[in-house]
Amino acid sequence: MKNSNPKAKPAKPGRKAAQAILLCAAVFALLGAGDPATRFNEIGHQMMCICGCNQILLECNHVGCPDSDGMRNELMASLTRGDSDSLVEQGFVQKYGPTVLAAPTTRGFDRAAYIMPFAALIFGFGLVVLVIRAWKNRPAPAIADGLRPVRGAEREQFRDQAGKETDL
């Protein structure tokens, strides 16, 4: 079967493979995106229980926790109403404060929580390099009475001479 359009270019095999990979990635990324149980699990793991146990909301194993059951019910009610993920998070932040979030946001001053560890690491490496260079380039130690330290081939001559003179 011949192509009716003589100017049409045949599709490249690499392009079709790239499109297939992109389609597969999109399918896996969106798999379960609308499922309320999946959303409940994802959002519940992004929030902290406020009872003081310092655990993720869905993993709070505090016996008789006065807060986790209510927070879980509130989360499920928000998801059944059809609230978006960001709206649910905003509601929890307004009610319980920003400490309810397991990770800081990426807005405003909270960015410092993501930037500072890398900045401290780079600063630390730089400080180590400077200290090593300072140790490496330090001057020779001063010897009493104005003598200079002996180094290199001259030192080896003195060692050989000392070895000969102390040899029995």
N, C-alpha and C positions, 0 to 999 in steps of 0.2 A: 504494500500500500504506500503510495507516494504522497508526500506532503503537498497540499494544494497551494501553500504560500511559499514561493521560492526564497523569500527573504528571511523566513523564520529560522532561528538558530536551534539546533537540537539541545535539549536540556543536558547539563553537565551531570555526570554521575555523582560527583562530590556534593553538588548542591542538593540533590534529592536525599542523600544520606544525612546532610545537615538538617534538612527540613524534617526528616523522620525522627532524628534525635531530639530536635526542638519540640516536636509534638509529644514524644514520649515523656520528656521532662515536664511539659505543661500538665499532662495527665497525672503524673505522680505528684506534682506540686499541689494540684487542686483536688487530689483524692481525699474525700472526706471533709472538704472545706465547709459544706453546708450541714453536716451531721451535728446535731446539738450535743451528743455525748462527746464527740471529738473536741468541739469548741469548749465544752465544760472542762474537759481534761486539760486542754492547753491553757485556758485562762486561769483555771484553778492552780496550775503550777507556776503561774507568773505572779501570784499573790502570796502574802505572808499571813499567818494566823496572828491575830492581835492579842491573844491571851498572854503573851510573854514567853512562850515556849521557843520562839525563834525558829519555827519550822514553816515549811511551805503549807499553804492552806489545805490542800488535799492529802498531805502526808502528816498532819498533826495527829500524834498518837497520845496526846495528853489525856489521861483518864479523867472523864467528867469535865472536859473542856467546855466552859460556858459560852464560848464564842464561835467555835468552828462550825457547829451544826447550823447555827443561824446564818453564818456567812455563806455556807454551801447552799442553803435553801434560797438565800437572796440571789446568789449567782445563777442558780437554776431558773428562778423566776424571771430574771433579766433576760436569760437566753430564750426562754419560752415566749416572752413578749416580742422577741425578734430584735432586741437591741444589738447594735454593732459592738465589736470587741472594744473599740476605743470608748464608746459610750458607757459600757459596763465598767471599764477601768476608771473613767472619770467619776462615775457614781460612787465607786468604792473609795476613791481618793477624797472626794468631797465628804463622805460620811466618816471615814476612819483616818484620814490624813495620808500624807505621802509615804509613811512607813509601811503601808499595806502592800506596796509594790516590792516584789522580790529583787528587782534590778532598777537602778535609776533610769530616768528618762534620758533621751538624747537631746533634750532642749535645755537652753539656758545654762545655769551654773552646774547642773547635773552632768554636763559633758566633762567636767573636771574629773569625775570618778572614772571615766574611761581614758582620759589623756594622761593623768598623773602617773600611773604605774609605768607607762612607756617613757615618760619624761624622766622619771627617777632612775630607770634602768639605763638610759642613755647618759644621764649625768654621772651615774656610778661608774660606767665603763670609761667615760672620759677622765674621771678622777683617778681611776686605777692606771690609765695610760700615763697621766701626768706624774704620778708617784713613781712609776717604774722608770720613766725617763729621768726623773730627778735623781733616783738612786744610781742609775747607770752613768750619769754624767757628773757625779759628785767628784770633788777634787781628792787627790791622794791625801792620806792622813799625814799630818806634820810630825816630824821626828825631832826629838830634843837635840840640842846643840847644833842645829842647822844642817844636819845630815840629810841627804836626799834619799828617798827610797830607791832600792835597786830593783830593776825589772828586766824581763826578757833574757837576752843572751848573756848579759853581764851577771845576772843572778845564777844562771846555770853554771858559769865559770866558777863562781864562789862555792856553789854546791859541790862541784867536782873537786875543787881544791880542798874543801873541808872533808870530803869523803876520803881523799888520799892521805891527808894528814892524820886522820883519826883511825886509819886502817892499821890493824896490828899485824 
